Amino acid sequence: MKRIIFACIGLLGSAQLLSSCDKEFLEEDPKSLYTPQTVLVDSLGFESAMAGLQSVVREQYTRANEQGLLGMMQLGTDVAIPGQVQGVEVPYYNYALLNSQDQASAVMWSWAYRTINNANQIIQGAETAPATVRQGYKNRISAEARFYRAYAYNFLATLWGDVPLIEQAITAPRTDFTRTPVAEINAFIINDLTTAIPSMFTASRAASGRITRGAAQQLLGEVYLRDNQPALAEKVLQELLSSGQYKLITARYGVRASQPGDYFADMFIIGNQRRSQGNTELIWGIEQQLLVPGGTTEAQHRRMWVPAYYNIRGMALADSLGGRGLGRLRLSNWVDYRLYSTQDMRNSKYNLKRKFYYNDPSQTALFGKPVTGLRGSDTIFNITPYTTKWNQFDPTDTFGYGTIKDLTMMRLGETYLLLAEAQFKQGNTAAAAASLNVLRTRAKAALVTATDITLNFILDERARELIGEEQRRLTLVRTGTLIERTQRLNGASVTALTAKNLLLPIPQTSIELNSDAPLGQNPGY
């Protein structure tokens, strides 16, 4: 109503055509409506809605407003140390500052429920769509939306515990939400995924960038593990592996196959990341594309992971060094110096950049020499070892505003890690060792035996394989190891981590706006 009243006042002030706003003028008479009821009536409408849902999902790890946001998933864990801090990430390693007013947790909470509401609209629309829409299509589009809904609820349940369960799209303000126990949330997620899987396309049939059966199976395996159902996790993960849809990358391929490198690094090069580009390991990737409206985002991952090496005299921006990063975090000393064996391919110079050479030809006295003798902050966010998975350089955008690099959300390497975890939790350490050895063979690392297998070893292997891809906080909270591993492996960079931090605070604004029911707060906040 305010919008219409202001329009009337504007007419009065500018054109002087009316002496007052009569009742007829205030009556809405839209000539067209863009609502779920009018749009979700054919495949074009559903595809438009799905594009909108995918756009919301992409915002989870590409949001531009808080440049340190991604740090909440890595800092205050075992794998990362603060670098050039932006601000929003600080309470995630100085836990004394983490409270119900926290911006990062509020952003992620809001993102999850926006995702859920968008998914709910598509699911409801598929149920009520006219018969002119093929039933098979309705089943598939609903299945894809169920995946995203399950993904968001898994995120919420892992980090916040009991959360409101919203099964229908919200079309009017509500102030009476209550929290549903985690066990019920888990059952809801499992039902969404088991309902979706039979209707989803396999990877060989699905369009590029769309959710496939394999992605739903991988997510289901993870949820079963969090729900302490390792036998069911093993079953669904074995089904994924035996589907024949995916294959580990074990040979050079793609746009730089003839250049120095290795096949592990090949997976993270632009032009190699998609199935259509030869990446048989990819299960779910969020695609980005240059010169496509809405196809790029701000380069938050690169800003986090790639150091600001160009701040050192004698160093210039270069593709080979990853483009322009800001070094908002750095790898922990545990990752840098103790995690990898020398022969492990994942520790090669193509995957973990450790040595730097002056590359600015205008500095003739330095050019070509190794960068040495730096101290203090120079070795925190300017010159420090880093994963090359987020390297990306556009010579037309040397400042590095944007990125066209795809986000690898799931790949087959993690499937073996989840499978090993499921086998270990059932006491089958020999099978868990065999699963891990598939990855270690690929990486040319020493093989392990049943006696080597512990949950900590599996989590170590996850870091070796997935550093820079995995949202580490989610894994450590899910496995109940955040406190022990962080204090043991990275304690010097973390303050005031206690048991209450195993869950995040419910955003205070959500509690206050929910005036007709008690939403409650997690203990300690």
Secondary structure, 3 states (H helix, E strand, C coil): CHHHHHHHHHHHHHCCCCCCCCHHHHCCCCCCCCCHHHHCCCHHHHHHHHHHHHHHHHHHHCCCCCCCHHHHHCECCCCEEECCCCCCCHHHCEHHHCCCCCHHHHHHHHHHHHHHHHHHHHHHHHHHCCCCCCHHHHHHHHHHHHHHHHHHHHHHHHHHCCECCCCCCCCCCCCCCCCECHHHHHHHHHHHHHHHHHHCCCCCCCCCCCCCHHHHHHHHHHHHHHCCCHHHHHHHHHHHHCCCCCCCCCCCCCCCCCCCCCHHHHCCCCCCCCHHHCCCCEEEEECCCCCCCCCCEECHHHHHHCCCHHHCCCCCCCHHHCCCCCCCEEECHHHHHHCCCCCCHHHCCCCEECCCECCCCCCCCCCCCECCCCCCCHHHHHCCCEEHHHCCCCCCCCCCCEECCCEEEEEHHHHHHHHHHHHHHCCCHHHHHHHHHHHHHHCCCCCCCHHHCCHHHHHHHHHHHHCCCCCHHHHHHHCCCHHHHHHHHHHHHCECCCHHHHCCCCCHHHHHHCCCCCCCCCCCC
